[in-house]
Amino acid sequence: MIDNNFDGLTRAREAGIDAGIGGLRKADQLKARMQNAGVDKVAREFERLFASMLVKEMRATLQDGMFGKGAGSDTYGAWFDEHIGASLADTGALDMAGILRAGLPQGEVISAETLEAERKGEAPPADDEVDTAADARPLER
């Protein structure tokens, strides 16, 4: 059904204004969730990497290796390390992601140059002198 008298348009515009005011709050909440999700993602990826490296080092202590000394043994070993590490991380057996989430700042980041200047007691560099996308680290307090 087509609304020829524009009542639908008026209602949509009014609803949009109401949603715009509430939308600001929702945008702030979404931003906070996205920042926290970024920290969660980094923590989970670090736990996967750490668990895989841990399995690799443990497997390296075996004399003949788990897959022998053939041509594909290193490939199978790498797959094994990756999958066992991922399983450890996914089950939360090490709980490193939880520890990292507790220790990482939620969305507050400064550049390495600013951190170094503060450590030396110097004035931090101007924003245009810092490549924050390439060299940003969490703010330490």
C-alpha positions in Angstrom: 0.0 0.0 0.0 1.4 3.4 -1.0 1.1 6.3 1.5 0.2 9.3 -0.7 -0.6 11.7 2.1 3.0 11.7 3.5 1.8 10.7 7.0 4.3 7.8 6.9 7.1 10.2 6.0 6.2 12.5 8.8 6.1 9.7 11.3 9.4 8.3 10.0 11.0 11.7 10.4 9.7 12.2 13.9 10.8 8.7 14.9 14.2 9.4 13.4 14.6 12.5 15.6 13.6 10.5 18.7 15.9 7.7 17.6 18.7 10.2 17.0 18.7 11.4 20.6 18.7 7.8 21.9 21.1 6.8 19.2 23.8 8.9 20.7 23.7 6.8 23.8 23.7 3.7 21.8 26.6 4.9 19.7 28.7 5.5 22.9 27.7 2.0 24.2 28.6 0.5 20.8 32.0 2.3 20.8 32.8 0.9 24.2 31.7 -2.6 23.2 33.9 -2.4 20.1 36.9 -1.2 22.0 36.4 -4.0 24.6 35.9 -6.5 21.7 39.2 -5.3 20.3 40.9 -6.1 23.6 39.1 -9.5 23.7 40.2 -10.3 20.2 43.8 -9.4 20.9 43.8 -11.4 24.1 42.3 -14.5 22.4 44.8 -14.3 19.6 47.7 -13.9 22.0 46.5 -17.0 24.0 46.3 -19.0 20.7 49.8 -18.0 19.7 51.3 -18.6 23.1 49.6 -22.0 23.4 50.8 -23.1 20.0 54.4 -22.0 20.8 54.2 -23.8 24.1 53.1 -27.1 22.4 55.9 -26.6 19.8 58.5 -26.3 22.5 57.2 -29.3 24.4 57.1 -31.3 21.2 60.7 -30.3 20.5 61.9 -32.2 23.6 61.0 -35.5 22.0 64.0 -37.3 20.6 62.6 -38.5 17.3 59.6 -36.2 17.2 56.0 -37.3 17.0 55.9 -37.6 13.2 59.3 -39.2 12.6 62.1 -37.6 10.5 60.4 -37.8 7.0 60.0 -35.1 4.5 56.6 -33.9 5.8 57.2 -34.3 9.5 57.8 -30.6 10.0 54.6 -29.7 8.2 52.6 -32.2 10.3 54.3 -31.0 13.4 53.4 -27.4 12.7 49.8 -28.3 12.0 49.7 -30.3 15.3 51.1 -27.4 17.2 48.6 -25.0 15.7 45.6 -27.1 16.3 46.4 -28.3 19.8 47.3 -24.6 20.7 44.0 -23.4 19.3 42.1 -26.1 21.2 43.8 -25.1 24.4 43.0 -21.5 23.8 39.4 -22.1 22.7 38.6 -24.2 25.8 40.2 -21.6 28.1 42.4 -24.2 29.7 45.2 -21.6 30.2 42.9 -18.6 30.9 45.5 -16.3 29.5 42.9 -14.2 27.7 41.1 -13.4 30.9 44.4 -12.4 32.6 45.3 -10.2 29.6 41.8 -8.6 29.5 42.2 -7.6 33.1 45.6 -6.1 32.4 45.0 -4.3 29.1 43.5 -0.8 29.1 40.1 -0.7 27.5 40.6 1.5 24.4 43.2 4.0 25.7 46.3 4.0 23.5 49.3 6.3 23.2 52.3 6.1 20.9 55.7 4.7 21.7 57.3 8.1 21.1 55.0 9.7 23.7 55.7 6.9 26.2 59.4 7.3 25.7 59.3 11.1 26.0 57.3 10.7 29.3 59.8 8.2 30.6 62.7 10.6 29.9 60.8 13.5 31.4 60.7 15.4 28.1 57.7 17.0 26.4 55.8 14.6 24.3 56.0 15.0 20.5 53.3 16.9 18.7 50.5 14.7 17.2 51.8 15.3 13.6 55.2 13.9 14.6 53.9 10.6 15.7 52.8 7.7 13.5 50.2 6.3 15.9 48.8 3.8 13.5 52.2 2.1 13.0 53.6 2.3 16.5 50.9 2.5 19.2 51.2 0.9 22.6 48.7 0.7 25.5 49.0 3.5 28.0 50.8 2.4 31.2 49.8 4.0 34.4 
